[in-house]
Amino acid sequence: MMTMTATEVARNFSRVLDSLEHDEKEVGIVRNNRPVARLVPEPRRMTALEALEGIYGVLSEEEGEDLLRTVELCDRPLATEMRDPWE
């Protein structure tokens, strides 16, 4: 974790944000030699392909087919129109 004074963060805010985004390191902010806050990077977003890339070879062919059928079912709308449940 990088530590900076509040003044340093204010003067270099764009650089601090770049560091959070690219280095994914927390930044501790101190004032009068006391920690007062922490800036934490957002978790990195993944595409579905990135999330599932490690699954190849882990699932059996049958499990893979089941997963594919489930995903295909999720792509379809469940109902074409909304109904009033109290009718």
C-alpha positions as a Python dict, from the first residue, in 0.01 Angstrom:
ca = {
    (1, 'M'): (0, 0, 0),
    (2, 'M'): (129, 342, -98),
    (3, 'T'): (94, 616, 167),
    (4, 'M'): (51, 982, 77),
    (5, 'T'): (-40, 1299, 261),
    (6, 'A'): (-374, 1462, 188),
    (7, 'T'): (-188, 1749, 21),
    (8, 'E'): (6, 1511, -206),
    (9, 'V'): (-315, 1337, -308),
    (10, 'A'): (-486, 1668, -384),
    (11, 'R'): (-194, 1794, -594),
    (12, 'N'): (-154, 1466, -783),
    (13, 'F'): (-511, 1338, -794),
    (14, 'S'): (-500, 1233, -1161),
    (15, 'R'): (-176, 1039, -1103),
    (16, 'V'): (-326, 875, -794),
    (17, 'L'): (-632, 764, -992),
    (18, 'D'): (-406, 628, -1268),
    (19, 'S'): (-212, 433, -1007),
    (20, 'L'): (-532, 290, -861),
    (21, 'E'): (-655, 191, -1205),
    (22, 'H'): (-337, 43, -1350),
    (23, 'D'): (-134, -77, -1050),
    (24, 'E'): (-442, -179, -849),
    (25, 'K'): (-271, -76, -523),
    (26, 'E'): (-441, 88, -227),
    (27, 'V'): (-345, 441, -130),
    (28, 'G'): (-341, 533, 237),
    (29, 'I'): (-401, 901, 311),
    (30, 'V'): (-245, 1058, 620),
    (31, 'R'): (-296, 1396, 780),
    (32, 'N'): (-72, 1518, 1063),
    (33, 'N'): (104, 1178, 1056),
    (34, 'R'): (-224, 995, 1128),
    (35, 'P'): (-405, 769, 883),
    (36, 'V'): (-739, 922, 789),
    (37, 'A'): (-857, 735, 476),
    (38, 'R'): (-784, 470, 218),
    (39, 'L'): (-848, 476, -156),
    (40, 'V'): (-917, 126, -283),
    (41, 'P'): (-932, 29, -651),
    (42, 'E'): (-1252, -118, -790),
    (43, 'P'): (-1234, -491, -858),
    (44, 'R'): (-1140, -561, -1218),
    (45, 'R'): (-1437, -655, -1436),
    (46, 'M'): (-1418, -969, -1642),
    (47, 'T'): (-1595, -1076, -1955),
    (48, 'A'): (-1780, -1406, -1945),
    (49, 'L'): (-1506, -1557, -2160),
    (50, 'E'): (-1235, -1447, -1915),
    (51, 'A'): (-1435, -1583, -1621),
    (52, 'L'): (-1480, -1922, -1785),
    (53, 'E'): (-1141, -1958, -1956),
    (54, 'G'): (-1002, -2180, -1680),
    (55, 'I'): (-1293, -2421, -1695),
    (56, 'Y'): (-1174, -2600, -2011),
    (57, 'G'): (-1064, -2949, -1923),
    (58, 'V'): (-1219, -2933, -1575),
    (59, 'L'): (-1573, -3026, -1676),
    (60, 'S'): (-1655, -3356, -1837),
    (61, 'E'): (-1815, -3345, -2181),
    (62, 'E'): (-2155, -3418, -2026),
    (63, 'E'): (-2116, -3141, -1768),
    (64, 'G'): (-2010, -2903, -2044),
    (65, 'E'): (-2319, -2990, -2248),
    (66, 'D'): (-2540, -2932, -1940),
    (67, 'L'): (-2377, -2593, -1880),
    (68, 'L'): (-2426, -2495, -2244),
    (69, 'R'): (-2797, -2592, -2232),
    (70, 'T'): (-2843, -2390, -1913),
    (71, 'V'): (-2677, -2083, -2065),
    (72, 'E'): (-2892, -2114, -2377),
    (73, 'L'): (-3205, -2129, -2161),
    (74, 'C'): (-3101, -1813, -1979),
    (75, 'D'): (-3073, -1624, -2308),
    (76, 'R'): (-3441, -1676, -2384),
    (77, 'P'): (-3707, -1447, -2238),
    (78, 'L'): (-3913, -1627, -1976),
    (79, 'A'): (-4240, -1458, -2070),
    (80, 'T'): (-4344, -1241, -2362),
    (81, 'E'): (-4575, -1020, -2158),
    (82, 'M'): (-4632, -933, -1794),
    (83, 'R'): (-4949, -1049, -1624),
    (84, 'D'): (-5118, -914, -1316),
    (85, 'P'): (-5076, -1193, -1058),
    (86, 'W'): (-5396, -1086, -878),
    (87, 'E'): (-5624, -1136, -1181),
}
